[in-house]
């Protein structure tokens, strides 16, 4: 490794400095400002809409309290895919097990925030803007990040939103976000739309004009790139998330330059008859991810993609009377990709030390964002504010 | 002072689906008060159309669905899906036929406030009954509406009151009651939700016996509850009364109506004045609407053309203003869904977020595609042989009879982004105005 490479690496991954037994020696080399941003890397966000039940996803099967709290909703021990003697995965996530064994799958446990809000709308807003519990921010965390550190202007878009949920972290005044429910249809329709330069002091009109500008730009770019790329050889499940991940894989294999792709699956709001519904959702998610990984690997892009899930909250520890679970707090989230160092991160929230029947979080959700911002993209994380949300050392 | 043409146009765009020159000119003989009063006087409780009979009657068989085979269940579900689409199509029929567009705008507002979705409720008949309920109180008493909605079968199924039992309270309804229906965030605590949920235990639907509301006292928690600082052996109605007594309730509902009808930036001072009036009038909606429509901000020129038309407003407004012939309104329901507003199926309990959120790259393209095709006459369920764009002779003769300036004023709330070319081709001018970004505004 040359000195230059080492420098770049240590600047891109600051945790290397911290973990090195002789950090002084590494620090001695002059580090000049921030490293080059890694805009060759894509973040794939998966929104688990509705509040995914973390306890039935990464299951504390080794803790009898889990079975006591959920006589009807718990996953039986023998069906849990054990990761260690304490926790294991829901059986629907079986397709992900090869990725776990290859150490490409990281589970970050007990993710949440202080003073948790149990409203869907408020809590997803907190997650999507990157705010404190009581703080109201107008723009998504990625929108704010890209305002400070914009992706290259020749990108097709800063973010592409697939599926039916809205742009969430990608909504803001300057961020260039394109929603693509059906790429082919999008391109056909967009080819009739004139490119415009105008803007307006009327906020609603300014928004429409901005959307028009973004879509004409993105459409021109997508048309060119998709025409030149070959079609995917991988077959995807026919579920809504499967279709979204298929489109995402098409975009990546066509080397469409974009910083973020967002997909969504839901609803995880399992207040009633949770078992069948949750089983299906997790299965669709796992099958979709496996197909996505195959296709993206075929295209030689797997090392350039980081998959990360998020959801407004986990669910309450105790089940309700409707064979379901109500809104809760902390939950595990997954990171997945060619550069991910697989494993369990953080500790599972204790079932013995609850807060009003809910799990206590150990890792602030913004640590996940910090990981993406500094360790994945090599960008400054100033927009996360003054509090320290350390990056999670889960990227190689 | 009599309304100007511009003002009359604005009033119709904001309280209905817009108007053609004849409708606009009818209002220019009145002053603001008279025009507002005439619109409010037109608000009705009954619809002028009715949905297909089968939509109204289908309910679960008394013996349940246990004995059915897989195929029977599948067929059963398909029937319900067909009924749901028929129900959605029916609302468009009413939207197109109504003599009082304000009635529909208000019913749409309440549908987006007291949300329920077919996806969750699964019984189109119950959603229809909820729609009838919303109409009965659409400009009546908010408190009466709240008391009724809490016992409405579709609502009980939608927010899981059906499984809210003494030993296992389900908090879903209690939470949304505070957060979305009456107070808004910051005026209650988690514990208020937990306690209030207990008060609504036993409020159920007799699904296999006609689908009406029943109070199951065996599942009701009769114990002492503490809600918003009050303590007592409260039942659900008591909790609703406590919420209505809370000072935040009137302001919350008023702010939401402001956003619907005036602007997306409520004037706090004026909202407070209106909310006081709302509260002291005993939560009567009509006086509040009158005051809202008479507020200076409603008429302010800078507040014109600053709201985005909802998909329903875009579709219904376009058909009404050009008198486009329609055949099957189920097609319109499907179009609404493509544009992001699937009637009777809001995305979640918060309803459609609306405003600029209606416009994404996908929905904007879909809006333009719909407009282009409907002007060409290839969409909106028309017979192909009727496909000669607008029937100039019938209903939309104003396009050629009025001046180009008037046509522009009728179609757009603010000047178009692309100025009209100096053209004698009236048809081209209309098409350009409809495809201009400002046509999306009201």
Interface residues (C-beta under 8 A of the other chain):
Chain A: X118 X119 X120 X121 X122 X161 X164 X166 X167 X177 X178 X179 X180 X181 X182 X186 X189 X190 X192 X193 X196 X198 X200 X202 X203 X204 X205 X207 X208 X209 X211 X212 X214 X215 X218 X267 X271 X272 X320 X321 X322 X324 X326 X327 X356
Chain B: X160 X163 X164 X165 X167 X168 X169 X170 X171 X172 X175 X179 X185 X190 X264 X305 X306 X307 X308 X347 X348 X349 X350 X353 X355 X356 X357 X359 X360 X361 X362 X363 X364 X365 X366 X368 X369 X372 X414 X417 X437 X438 X440 X441
